[in-house]
Amino acid sequence: GQQVMQIPQYQHVQEGEDFTTYCNSSTTLSNIQWYKQRPGGHPVFLIQLVKSGEVKKQKRLTFQFGEAKKNSSLHITATQTTDVGTYFCAGPINAGKSTFGDGTTLTVKP
Amino acid sequence: DTEVTQTPKHLVMGMTNKKSLKCEQHMGHRAMYWYKQKAKKPPELMFVYSYEKLSINESVPSRFSPECPNSSLLNLHLHALQPEDSALYLCASSQGVPPKSSYEQYFGPGTRLTVT
């Protein structure tokens, strides 16, 4: 089945610094989704990317899907304390194994 | 109403008990999901219901038995669980049905299950 690898596992930043998390797959993905889970909370959908080379922005968040549709990234500009949490990418759900990446836990020091 | 609700919030059960987790959504979503999440780990997909029919079972042990009584409700029946089954159980729903192109998943708050 497919496997989506996500790095880094943890990222500690000073408030105002930028943050990036990366997802990679050994196979071509039909789509990739991104979720955020606050401590003690549940995953919240952020975005879905479908097209090769797609770039989408949500305020300070920029999402990219690679040209080969095998990698994706989430970049946060000028982090704030409200950005803390774990960010997951998720490959498509097919008849085979569906996987979330292991997640990147972001902590922001004020 | 963009909310997925789950009951109970917390559940402690013995290994010989039978219990059920409940999930409800009133968004008219056509797909519903059960996930299991251990601490500091990603959610693991267990089951997917599409149009009230079980479409994906990720080789989950038979001590977990899902049920979809109607398009708004999803249950997970538990029987003879093991301590290692202790986890957060998350329900989700989506308008789109996988593996089609768009299925933004709305997650419920989860049921924190402890098996003693």
Interface residues (C-beta under 8 A of the other chain):
Chain A: S30 N31 Q33 Y35 G41 H42 P43 V44 F45 Q48 V50 F88 P92 I93 N94 A95 K97 S98 T99 F100 G101 D102 G103
Chain B: K41 P42 P43 E44 L45 V48 I56 E58 L90 A92 P98 P99 S101 S102 Y103 E104 Q105 Y106 F107 G108 P109 G110
